[in-house]
């Protein structure tokens, strides 16, 4: 799919250069993050479900029991050496289980398993797998912490927790430790200095400094894509929305819908057989809140990793069957009321009752082409420049001569 994504990248670059109103971020960096993480929420994440891939949370994590990193799902995201989950704010979930499952045959994470910038107060926190790492910037309090061989825990402030361990994992604490070390004899080192691990935390939470602007730029760039005499189209018959994509020389397909049109249908059919491996962008305007209660018809999963739904509004709700394709809505609150999403999700904030499966929107975004070389002056202009240089040279020689005579 690399050729296709190069085409869409170049089209996005052209759109950016031609439209000064686009968001002031880096669309290429936005696409890179979008292709690496199964879930990005710039604000809070409220969940009682699973995300199979990697997760970035720009606000707090809260709700019931969250499970991340199980992997599988039949797809994958672009591999990157980052934690399975990064939470910039507090972990307020009742329970959090962190796995390091398969990402297209390779482990999801090769770096730290979890980074929590603020406090962590989950009733239960479990690291599944060997040699995982937990970094907490603030205080760590939990009823039960389950760790195993080779795991490493780093807490910037105080710990109030019982640690169930196997084979002496390492626990370093900036402040004090209050709790029981149950079995396994974890190596607990307290009083390391408050915020001693701040640089480790910042190395991962720093991604949020520009991430919101980058995703907004990506969304704006996709919304501005156009194809002369666009061969792709859509039709609505009764409650059936048929999306028809046609491959062109541009290397991508783009279809634009209104929120009202999307709210009026109950079935979605992907007619993308003529697209080949090209990506498909479906733009939905922000004229109204989206409340989609629709079923995707058979065959849609074939295109799960090619389709990006770009929502431009502020409220999006999915309440039908599983949603097929990736979701980009950096300015919106997304509510997944039921069932699952088969694709990546990048939103402003997220309330989740169904699963997010690791069918990533994959591809590489090449660097933009170098700027064109300076134009060679026209002959007349060049002659004038030479004449000008000659006059300047004569003046300088005259000045030197007058100085010498003086």
C-alpha positions as CSV (number, residue, x, y, z in Angstrom):
1,X,0.0,0.0,0.0
2,X,3.0,2.3,0.1
3,X,2.4,3.7,-3.4
4,X,-1.1,4.6,-2.5
5,X,-0.2,6.4,0.6
6,X,2.5,8.3,-1.2
7,X,-0.2,9.5,-3.6
8,X,-2.5,10.6,-0.8
9,X,0.4,12.3,1.0
10,X,1.3,14.3,-2.1
11,X,-2.3,15.3,-2.6
12,X,-2.5,16.4,1.0
13,X,0.6,18.4,0.6
14,X,-0.8,20.1,-2.5
15,X,-4.0,20.8,-0.7
16,X,-2.1,22.3,2.3
17,X,0.0,24.6,0.0
18,X,-3.1,25.8,-1.8
19,X,-5.3,26.5,1.2
20,X,-4.1,28.9,3.9
21,X,-7.2,28.2,6.1
22,X,-6.0,24.7,7.0
23,X,-5.1,23.9,10.7
24,X,-1.6,25.0,11.8
25,X,-0.2,21.5,12.4
26,X,1.8,18.9,10.6
27,X,-0.5,16.6,8.6
28,X,2.3,14.2,7.9
29,X,3.0,13.8,11.7
30,X,-0.7,13.4,12.2
31,X,-0.9,10.6,9.7
32,X,2.1,8.9,11.2
33,X,0.5,8.8,14.7
34,X,-2.8,7.8,13.2
35,X,-1.1,4.8,11.6
36,X,0.7,3.7,14.8
37,X,-2.0,3.8,17.5
38,X,-5.3,1.8,17.6
39,X,-6.8,4.5,19.8
40,X,-5.9,8.2,20.3
41,X,-8.1,10.4,22.4
42,X,-6.8,13.9,23.0
43,X,-9.1,14.3,26.1
44,X,-10.6,11.8,28.5
45,X,-11.2,8.1,27.8
46,X,-14.2,6.5,29.5
47,X,-14.2,2.8,29.0
48,X,-15.5,-0.6,30.2
49,X,-14.1,-2.5,27.3
50,X,-11.0,-3.5,25.2
51,X,-8.6,-1.9,22.8
52,X,-6.6,-4.5,21.0
53,X,-3.7,-2.2,20.0
54,X,-1.8,0.7,21.4
55,X,-3.5,3.6,23.2
56,X,-2.8,7.3,23.7
57,X,-4.9,9.2,26.2
58,X,-4.4,13.0,26.5
59,X,-6.7,13.4,29.5
60,X,-7.8,11.0,32.2
61,X,-8.7,7.3,31.9
62,X,-11.8,6.5,33.8
63,X,-14.8,4.1,34.1
64,X,-14.9,0.4,34.7
65,X,-12.3,-2.2,33.6
66,X,-10.1,-1.4,30.6
67,X,-8.0,-3.9,28.8
68,X,-5.4,-2.8,26.2
69,X,-2.8,-4.5,24.0
70,X,-4.3,-7.9,23.5
71,X,-3.3,-7.7,19.8
72,X,-4.7,-9.9,17.1
73,X,-7.8,-8.8,15.3
74,X,-6.5,-9.9,11.9
75,X,-4.7,-6.6,11.2
76,X,-1.8,-4.5,12.5
77,X,-0.6,-1.0,12.9
78,X,2.8,0.5,11.9
79,X,5.3,-0.9,14.4
80,X,6.9,1.7,16.7
81,X,9.0,1.5,19.8
82,X,6.5,3.1,22.2
83,X,4.5,1.9,25.3
84,X,1.3,-0.1,24.9
85,X,-0.5,2.8,26.6
86,X,0.3,6.4,27.5
87,X,-2.1,8.3,29.8
88,X,-1.1,12.0,30.2
89,X,-3.5,12.6,33.1
90,X,-4.7,10.2,35.8
91,X,-5.6,6.6,35.7
92,X,-9.0,6.4,37.5
93,X,-10.2,3.1,36.0
94,X,-11.6,0.5,38.4
95,X,-9.2,-1.9,36.7
96,X,-6.6,-1.8,34.0
97,X,-5.0,-4.8,32.3
98,X,-2.0,-4.2,30.1
99,X,-1.0,-6.8,27.6
100,X,1.7,-7.0,24.9
101,X,0.0,-9.1,22.3
102,X,0.6,-9.6,18.6
103,X,0.8,-6.8,16.0
104,X,0.9,-8.6,12.7
105,X,3.1,-11.3,14.2
106,X,5.4,-9.1,16.2
107,X,4.8,-7.8,19.8
108,X,2.9,-4.6,20.1
109,X,5.4,-2.9,22.4
110,X,9.2,-3.0,22.6
111,X,9.4,0.0,24.9
112,X,7.8,0.5,28.3
113,X,4.4,-1.1,28.6
114,X,2.6,1.8,30.3
115,X,3.3,5.4,31.2
116,X,0.9,7.3,33.4
117,X,1.7,11.0,33.7
118,X,-0.5,11.7,36.8
119,X,-1.8,9.5,39.6
120,X,-2.9,5.9,39.3
121,X,-5.7,4.7,41.5
122,X,-7.0,1.6,39.7
123,X,-8.5,-1.0,42.1
124,X,-6.5,-3.6,40.2
125,X,-3.6,-3.1,37.8
126,X,-2.2,-6.1,35.9
127,X,0.9,-6.4,33.7
128,X,0.5,-9.5,31.5
129,X,3.6,-10.9,29.9
130,X,7.3,-10.9,30.8
131,X,9.6,-7.9,31.4
132,X,7.0,-5.2,31.2
133,X,7.5,-1.7,32.6
134,X,5.1,0.7,34.4
135,X,6.1,4.3,34.8
136,X,3.8,6.6,37.0
137,X,4.6,10.2,37.4
138,X,2.5,10.9,40.5
139,X,1.1,8.8,43.3
140,X,0.3,5.1,42.9
141,X,-2.5,3.5,44.9
142,X,-4.2,0.2,44.2
143,X,-5.8,-2.7,46.0
144,X,-3.8,-5.2,44.1
145,X,-0.8,-4.8,41.7
146,X,0.0,-8.0,39.7
147,X,3.6,-8.1,38.3
148,X,5.8,-10.9,37.2
149,X,9.4,-11.9,36.3
150,X,11.6,-9.1,35.1
151,X,8.9,-6.3,35.4
152,X,10.0,-2.9,36.4
153,X,7.9,-0.3,38.2
154,X,8.9,3.4,38.6
155,X,6.7,5.8,40.7
156,X,7.6,9.4,41.0
157,X,5.9,10.0,44.3
158,X,4.3,7.8,46.9
159,X,3.0,4.2,46.7
160,X,0.1,2.8,48.7
161,X,-0.4,-0.7,47.3
162,X,-0.2,-4.4,47.8
163,X,2.2,-6.0,45.2
164,X,1.7,-9.6,44.2
165,X,4.9,-10.5,42.5
166,X,6.9,-13.4,41.0
167,X,10.6,-13.6,41.1
168,X,11.6,-10.2,42.5
169,X,10.6,-7.5,40.1
170,X,12.1,-4.0,40.7
171,X,10.0,-1.2,42.2
172,X,11.6,2.2,42.5
173,X,9.7,4.9,44.4
174,X,10.3,8.7,44.6
175,X,8.6,9.0,48.0
176,X,7.3,6.6,50.6
177,X,6.0,3.0,50.3
178,X,2.9,1.8,52.3
179,X,1.6,-1.7,51.6
180,X,2.3,-5.4,51.5
181,X,4.7,-7.1,49.3
182,X,3.0,-10.5,48.7
183,X,5.3,-13.3,47.6
184,X,8.0,-13.1,45.1
185,X,10.0,-10.6,47.2
186,X,9.9,-7.6,45.0
187,X,12.9,-5.4,45.3
188,X,11.4,-2.1,46.6
189,X,13.6,1.0,46.7
190,X,11.8,4.0,48.2
191,X,13.0,7.6,48.7
192,X,14.6,8.0,45.3
193,X,13.6,11.6,45.3
194,X,10.2,13.1,44.4
195,X,9.7,13.2,40.6
196,X,13.0,11.4,40.0
197,X,11.4,9.8,36.9
198,X,10.1,13.0,35.4
199,X,12.3,12.8,32.3
200,X,11.0,9.2,31.6
201,X,7.4,10.4,31.9
202,X,8.0,13.5,29.8
203,X,9.7,11.5,27.1
204,X,6.4,9.8,26.3
205,X,3.7,12.3,27.4
206,X,5.4,15.0,25.4
207,X,3.8,13.7,22.2
208,X,0.7,15.5,23.2
209,X,2.4,18.9,22.8
210,X,1.7,18.9,19.0
211,X,-0.5,15.9,18.5
212,X,-3.8,17.8,18.6
213,X,-2.7,20.3,16.0
214,X,-1.2,17.5,13.8
215,X,-4.4,15.5,13.8
216,X,-6.4,18.6,13.1
217,X,-4.2,19.4,10.2
218,X,-4.6,15.8,8.9
219,X,-8.4,16.1,9.2
220,X,-8.4,19.4,7.4
221,X,-6.2,18.1,4.6
222,X,-8.4,15.1,4.0
223,X,-11.5,17.3,4.0
224,X,-9.9,19.5,1.3
225,X,-9.1,16.6,-1.0
226,X,-10.8,16.8,-4.4
227,X,-10.6,14.9,-7.6
228,X,-11.6,16.6,-10.9
229,X,-14.6,14.8,-12.4
230,X,-14.6,12.6,-9.4
231,X,-15.4,9.0,-10.5
232,X,-16.3,7.9,-6.9
233,X,-19.8,8.4,-5.7
234,X,-22.6,7.4,-3.3
235,X,-26.3,6.7,-3.5
236,X,-29.1,6.3,-1.0
237,X,-32.0,4.0,-1.7
238,X,-34.4,3.7,1.1
239,X,-32.2,3.2,4.2
240,X,-29.2,1.7,2.2
241,X,-26.1,3.9,1.6
242,X,-23.9,2.5,-1.2
243,X,-20.4,4.0,-1.3
244,X,-18.7,3.4,-4.7
245,X,-15.0,4.0,-5.0
246,X,-13.1,4.1,-8.3
247,X,-9.3,4.1,-8.6
248,X,-7.9,7.0,-10.5
249,X,-4.5,8.4,-11.4
250,X,-4.5,10.4,-8.1
251,X,-4.0,7.2,-6.1
252,X,-6.9,7.6,-3.7
253,X,-10.7,7.7,-3.6
254,X,-12.7,10.4,-1.8
255,X,-16.4,10.7,-1.1
256,X,-18.2,13.4,0.8
257,X,-21.4,13.1,2.8
258,X,-23.5,15.3,5.0
259,X,-24.2,14.4,8.6
260,X,-28.0,14.4,7.9
261,X,-27.5,11.9,5.1
262,X,-25.5,9.6,7.4
263,X,-28.2,9.9,10.1
264,X,-30.9,8.8,7.7
265,X,-29.6,5.4,6.8
266,X,-29.6,1.9,8.4
267,X,-27.3,0.0,6.1
268,X,-23.9,0.7,4.5
269,X,-22.4,-1.1,1.5
270,X,-18.8,-0.8,0.5
271,X,-18.6,-1.1,-3.3
272,X,-14.8,-0.7,-3.5
273,X,-13.9,-3.6,-5.8
274,X,-12.5,-1.1,-8.4
275,X,-10.3,0.7,-5.9
276,X,-7.5,-1.8,-5.7
277,X,-5.1,-1.1,-2.8
278,X,-5.7,2.7,-2.8
279,X,-7.0,4.4,0.4
280,X,-10.6,5.6,0.6
281,X,-11.4,8.8,2.4
282,X,-15.0,9.4,3.4
283,X,-15.6,13.0,4.6
284,X,-18.7,13.8,6.8
285,X,-19.5,17.4,7.3
286,X,-20.0,19.1,10.7
287,X,-23.5,20.5,10.0
288,X,-25.1,18.3,12.6
289,X,-24.3,15.8,15.3
290,X,-23.8,12.3,13.8
291,X,-25.9,9.4,15.3
292,X,-25.2,6.4,13.1
293,X,-27.3,3.3,13.7
294,X,-26.4,1.2,10.7
295,X,-25.2,-2.2,9.8
296,X,-22.3,-2.8,7.4
297,X,-23.1,-5.3,4.8
298,X,-21.1,-8.4,4.0
299,X,-17.7,-7.9,2.4
300,X,-16.9,-4.6,4.2
301,X,-14.1,-6.1,6.3
302,X,-12.1,-6.6,3.1
303,X,-11.5,-2.8,3.1
304,X,-11.2,-2.2,6.9
305,X,-7.6,-1.1,6.6
306,X,-8.1,1.1,3.6
307,X,-11.0,3.3,4.7
308,X,-10.8,6.5,6.8
309,X,-14.0,8.2,7.9
310,X,-13.2,11.8,8.6
311,X,-15.8,13.5,10.8
312,X,-15.7,17.3,10.9
313,X,-18.3,17.8,13.6
314,X,-18.2,17.8,17.4
315,X,-20.5,14.9,18.3
316,X,-20.4,11.4,16.8
317,X,-22.3,8.3,18.2
318,X,-22.2,4.8,16.8
319,X,-25.1,2.6,18.0
320,X,-25.5,0.0,15.2
321,X,-23.5,-3.1,14.4
322,X,-19.7,-3.1,14.2
323,X,-18.2,-0.1,12.4
324,X,-15.7,-1.0,9.7
325,X,-12.9,1.5,8.9
326,X,-10.8,3.9,10.8
327,X,-12.3,7.0,12.5
328,X,-10.7,10.5,12.5
329,X,-12.5,13.1,14.5
330,X,-10.0,15.2,16.4
331,X,-12.6,17.8,17.3
332,X,-15.4,15.4,18.4
333,X,-16.6,13.4,21.3
334,X,-17.1,9.8,20.1
335,X,-19.6,7.5,21.8
336,X,-19.3,3.8,20.9
337,X,-22.7,2.7,22.4
338,X,-22.4,-0.9,21.4
339,X,-20.6,-3.4,19.3
340,X,-17.1,-2.8,17.9
341,X,-14.9,-0.6,15.7
342,X,-12.6,-2.5,13.2
343,X,-10.0,0.2,12.6
344,X,-8.0,3.0,14.3
345,X,-9.7,5.8,16.2
346,X,-8.4,9.3,16.8
347,X,-10.9,11.6,18.5
348,X,-11.2,14.5,20.9
349,X,-12.6,12.4,23.7
350,X,-14.1,8.9,23.8
351,X,-16.8,7.0,25.7
352,X,-16.4,3.3,24.9
353,X,-18.8,0.4,25.5
354,X,-17.7,-1.8,22.6
355,X,-14.2,-3.0,21.5
356,X,-11.7,-1.3,19.2
357,X,-10.0,-3.9,17.1
358,X,-6.5,-3.6,15.7
359,X,-7.2,-3.1,12.0
360,X,-4.9,-0.2,11.5
361,X,-4.9,2.4,8.7
362,X,-1.3,1.6,7.6
363,X,1.1,3.2,5.3
364,X,4.1,5.5,5.1
365,X,4.0,9.2,4.6
366,X,7.1,10.3,2.6
367,X,8.7,13.7,3.3
368,X,7.4,16.5,1.1
369,X,9.4,17.2,-2.1
370,X,12.3,19.6,-1.7
371,X,11.4,23.2,-2.7
372,X,12.1,24.1,-6.3
373,X,15.5,25.7,-7.0
374,X,15.5,29.5,-7.4
375,X,14.4,30.6,-10.8
376,X,17.1,31.6,-13.3
377,X,16.7,35.3,-14.1
378,X,15.5,36.3,-17.6
379,X,18.4,37.4,-19.9
380,X,17.5,41.1,-19.6
381,X,17.2,40.8,-15.8
382,X,20.5,39.0,-15.6
383,X,22.2,41.7,-17.7
384,X,20.8,44.4,-15.4
385,X,22.1,42.4,-12.3
386,X,25.6,42.2,-13.9
387,X,25.5,45.9,-14.7
388,X,24.4,46.6,-11.2
389,X,27.3,44.5,-9.8
390,X,29.6,46.5,-12.1
391,X,28.4,49.8,-10.8
392,X,28.8,48.7,-7.2
393,X,32.3,47.4,-8.0
394,X,33.2,50.7,-9.7
395,X,32.0,52.7,-6.8
396,X,34.0,50.6,-4.4
397,X,37.1,50.9,-6.5
398,X,36.6,54.7,-6.7
399,X,36.2,54.9,-2.9
400,X,39.5,52.9,-2.4
401,X,41.3,55.2,-4.8
402,X,40.0,58.4,-3.1
403,X,41.1,56.9,0.2
404,X,44.6,56.1,-1.1
405,X,45.0,59.7,-2.5
406,X,43.9,61.2,0.7
